[in-house]
Amino acid sequence: MSSTRWTVHAALPHPAGASSAARASGLAGRLRAAVGAAKVLTDPAQLRTYECDGLATVRVRPSVVVLAERREDVVAAVRLCAEAGVPFVARGSGTGLSGGAVPVADGVLIVLSRLRAVRSVDPDNARVVVEPGVINLWVTREAAPYGQAYAPDPSSQQVCSIGGNVAENAGGAHCLKYGFTVNHVMGAEVVLPDGEVVHLGGTAPEHPGFDLLGAFVGSEGTLGIATEVTVRTVQAPESVQTMLVGFHSVADAAGTVSDIIAEGILPAAVEMMDALAIEAAEAAVRCGYPRGAVAVLVIELDGPRVEVDEQFRQVERIATARHAFETRIARDAEERALMWKGRKSAFAAVGRISPAYYVQDGVIPRTKLPEVLDEVRRLADAAGIRVANVFHAGDGNLHPLILFDDKVEGAAHAAEQLGFAILDLCVASGGSITGEHGVGVEKKSKMTTQFSADDLDTMHRLRCAFDPAGLANPGKQFPTPRLCGERPGVRTAAEDEGRDAALGEVF
Ligand SMILES: Cc1cc2nc3c(=O)[nH]c(=O)nc-3n(C[C@H](O)[C@H](O)[C@H](O)COP(=O)(O)OP(=O)(O)OC[C@H]3O[C@@H](n4cnc5c(N)ncnc54)[C@H](O)[C@@H]3O)c2cc1C
């Protein structure tokens, strides 16, 4: 997350233009009548709270905020928006880092964070049913008495919501072994953009027909709003061991990650931090990482005790062969927590060593880690910008934290450009422009780096099947404001120019 606000972007009007502003202002009264006056905010001072998510650089004030407390509130709000042709945006905890929950200026923001009921816990079938505003960590808290846990664990797990996790297909440290959110969601109750309530997926392990739940996961609020989610829980392992390994070179740390996995060992997590990230974490939480380390790995293995013990010996051998100068195994829960504390607080900690920073998120095949990290360093040096790397190394999911001084004219722009150059590098290396933080408003212009016009048309057709009026979170994910009435297929430049001119300054 950027530690400071460094650019104010133009508002994101909906393609319907100025008329939707007028419709939105008339809508507030109807929303109050439908859900109760106390749940509808229009006071500009109150609306300011909702101007941005974790991408604090993009701020747009919505016309109306609905603080939903029940599914019926969401249904009523979406129905009224559909009737009035007013765009709406769902918001969970607002921790997203790509601007997915940034409001539309002329639209309604539907906040789900008050829908926090845990509807059922069913350890025998290893599932938990929750409302969308339930915090990620609470699912594990509910499952823990039965020896179970919820596996996807974003570093924001203490604050981010399950609804937001579903919309972003959130990852986390343990997704290397256990998979991303999509692998742990069994079903969702969804309010479609016209207000109809549907159920996607369900409690059976497999469903015939198209995997619409799979399409919904990661759709960033553009296909509808989840009002209930059924997640899978996993058995807590017999043994968990955590190790901290110090290296004098980033290349050796990165090489160790590939070597471990090439030996057939699948750790629960492999996280990496470079010297600048370590410096920041030490300053913030005194995590006691190896002195003089240019890179550290936090490696966690879990499973049957005998297997974990054996694999730990193998991992130590591999790391030593890659010149690790210190290997520390957590002796108890306290030491384990401290090892993780350094990693988990790294994003916020970077705020201590730089006035501002910008979090990027891309993914590469992990075997390319050494060369890509080298190239990131070269790009950063060429731009004269410091970059701290802290990331899910086992997945090849990079999080370069790009440091800059927001008081220096042009520094924010240079940081953004470096971030985009790193994304280009990820795509050129066989990776993707986002590992787990979504596309949102931040990276939509980079979609064309990765996808052809045909690819984007195909995605757009799917979106239109759910949302023909284009009211659900418009202006996100797609590089141009394509309208659902449009003919899919390759467009001519003339067609694009005409359409974009009609829409005004949207992108
Ligand atoms: C310090 C920090 C560390 C982070 N670490 C990680 C990490 O390790 N892994 C990771 O994946 N992410 C990480 N994130 C990013 C963020 O926490 C995740 O993307 C998270 O899933 C967002 O959840 P949220 O509830 O805050 O959603 P929001 O930010 O409120 O919304 C995110 C998107 O979901 C949509 N949405 C929200 N609720 C619903 C709903 N009920 N139905 C439909 N759409 C909805 C919104 O419209 C928006 O597009 C981190 C963020 C921070 C600040």
The ligand as an SDF file (V2000), in Angstrom:
LIG
                    3D

 53 58  0  0  0  0  0  0  0  0999 V2000
   -0.6390   -5.0210    3.8890 C   0  0  0  0  0  0  0  0  0  0  0  0
   -1.3810   -5.7780    2.8090 C   0  0  0  0  0  0  0  0  0  0  0  0
   -0.9650   -7.0500    2.4870 C   0  0  0  0  0  0  0  0  0  0  0  0
   -1.6410   -7.7630    1.4750 C   0  0  0  0  0  0  0  0  0  0  0  0
   -1.2360   -9.0380    1.2010 N   0  0  0  0  0  0  0  0  0  0  0  0
   -1.9020   -9.7510    0.2910 C   0  0  0  0  0  0  0  0  0  0  0  0
   -1.5200  -11.1000    0.0150 C   0  0  0  0  0  0  0  0  0  0  0  0
   -0.5970  -11.6590    0.6170 O   0  0  0  0  0  0  0  0  0  0  0  0
   -2.2320  -11.7600   -0.9220 N   0  0  0  0  0  0  0  0  0  0  0  0
   -3.2680  -11.1840   -1.5930 C   0  0  0  0  0  0  0  0  0  0  0  0
   -3.8810  -11.8430   -2.4340 O   0  0  0  0  0  0  0  0  0  0  0  0
   -3.6430   -9.9160   -1.3640 N   0  0  0  0  0  0  0  0  0  0  0  0
   -2.9960   -9.1870   -0.4370 C   0  0  0  0  0  0  0  0  0  0  0  0
   -3.3850   -7.8990   -0.1910 N   0  0  0  0  0  0  0  0  0  0  0  0
   -4.4670   -7.2800   -0.9820 C   0  0  0  0  0  0  0  0  0  0  0  0
   -5.9040   -7.3800   -0.3830 C   0  0  0  0  0  0  0  0  0  0  0  0
   -5.8680   -7.5470    1.0210 O   0  0  0  0  0  0  0  0  0  0  0  0
   -6.6650   -8.5160   -1.0420 C   0  0  0  0  0  0  0  0  0  0  0  0
   -6.8340   -8.2640   -2.4200 O   0  0  0  0  0  0  0  0  0  0  0  0
   -8.0550   -8.7900   -0.4290 C   0  0  0  0  0  0  0  0  0  0  0  0
   -8.6190   -9.9010   -1.0750 O   0  0  0  0  0  0  0  0  0  0  0  0
   -9.0140   -7.6230   -0.5520 C   0  0  0  0  0  0  0  0  0  0  0  0
  -10.1080   -7.8690    0.3100 O   0  0  0  0  0  0  0  0  0  0  0  0
  -11.0270   -6.6690    0.8250 P   0  0  0  0  0  0  0  0  0  0  0  0
  -12.1020   -7.2320    1.6600 O   0  0  0  0  0  0  0  0  0  0  0  0
  -10.1980   -5.6120    1.4420 O   0  0  0  0  0  0  0  0  0  0  0  0
  -11.6280   -6.1790   -0.5600 O   0  0  0  0  0  0  0  0  0  0  0  0
  -11.8230   -4.7030   -1.1340 P   0  0  0  0  0  0  0  0  0  0  0  0
  -10.5160   -4.0130   -1.2380 O   0  0  0  0  0  0  0  0  0  0  0  0
  -12.8990   -4.0100   -0.4020 O   0  0  0  0  0  0  0  0  0  0  0  0
  -12.3460   -5.0490   -2.6000 O   0  0  0  0  0  0  0  0  0  0  0  0
  -11.5220   -5.7270   -3.5090 C   0  0  0  0  0  0  0  0  0  0  0  0
  -12.3390   -6.0600   -4.7630 C   0  0  0  0  0  0  0  0  0  0  0  0
  -13.3470   -6.9880   -4.4270 O   0  0  0  0  0  0  0  0  0  0  0  0
  -14.6330   -6.4930   -4.7780 C   0  0  0  0  0  0  0  0  0  0  0  0
  -15.5360   -7.0040   -3.7410 N   0  0  0  0  0  0  0  0  0  0  0  0
  -15.4260   -6.8330   -2.4050 C   0  0  0  0  0  0  0  0  0  0  0  0
  -16.3820   -7.5230   -1.7770 N   0  0  0  0  0  0  0  0  0  0  0  0
  -17.1260   -8.1350   -2.7370 C   0  0  0  0  0  0  0  0  0  0  0  0
  -18.2530   -9.0070   -2.7280 C   0  0  0  0  0  0  0  0  0  0  0  0
  -18.8390   -9.3860   -1.5930 N   0  0  0  0  0  0  0  0  0  0  0  0
  -18.7270   -9.4510   -3.9210 N   0  0  0  0  0  0  0  0  0  0  0  0
  -18.1520   -9.0800   -5.0980 C   0  0  0  0  0  0  0  0  0  0  0  0
  -17.0830   -8.2700   -5.1610 N   0  0  0  0  0  0  0  0  0  0  0  0
  -16.5830   -7.8110   -3.9940 C   0  0  0  0  0  0  0  0  0  0  0  0
  -14.4730   -4.9890   -4.8510 C   0  0  0  0  0  0  0  0  0  0  0  0
  -15.4000   -4.4100   -5.7440 O   0  0  0  0  0  0  0  0  0  0  0  0
  -13.0490   -4.8690   -5.3830 C   0  0  0  0  0  0  0  0  0  0  0  0
  -13.0350   -5.0270   -6.7780 O   0  0  0  0  0  0  0  0  0  0  0  0
   -2.7240   -7.1540    0.8010 C   0  0  0  0  0  0  0  0  0  0  0  0
   -3.1410   -5.8760    1.1290 C   0  0  0  0  0  0  0  0  0  0  0  0
   -2.4750   -5.1800    2.1230 C   0  0  0  0  0  0  0  0  0  0  0  0
   -2.9480   -3.8120    2.4570 C   0  0  0  0  0  0  0  0  0  0  0  0
  1  2  1  0
  2  3  1  0
  2 52  2  0
  3  4  2  0
  4  5  1  0
  4 50  1  0
  5  6  2  0
  6  7  1  0
  6 13  1  0
  7  8  2  0
  7  9  1  0
  9 10  1  0
 10 11  2  0
 10 12  1  0
 12 13  2  0
 13 14  1  0
 14 15  1  0
 14 50  1  0
 15 16  1  0
 16 17  1  0
 16 18  1  0
 18 19  1  0
 18 20  1  0
 20 21  1  0
 20 22  1  0
 22 23  1  0
 23 24  1  0
 24 25  2  0
 24 26  1  0
 24 27  1  0
 27 28  1  0
 28 29  2  0
 28 30  1  0
 28 31  1  0
 31 32  1  0
 32 33  1  0
 33 34  1  0
 33 48  1  0
 34 35  1  0
 35 36  1  0
 35 46  1  0
 36 37  1  0
 36 45  1  0
 37 38  2  0
 38 39  1  0
 39 40  1  0
 39 45  2  0
 40 41  1  0
 40 42  2  0
 42 43  1  0
 43 44  2  0
 44 45  1  0
 46 47  1  0
 46 48  1  0
 48 49  1  0
 50 51  2  0
 51 52  1  0
 52 53  1  0
M  END
$$$$
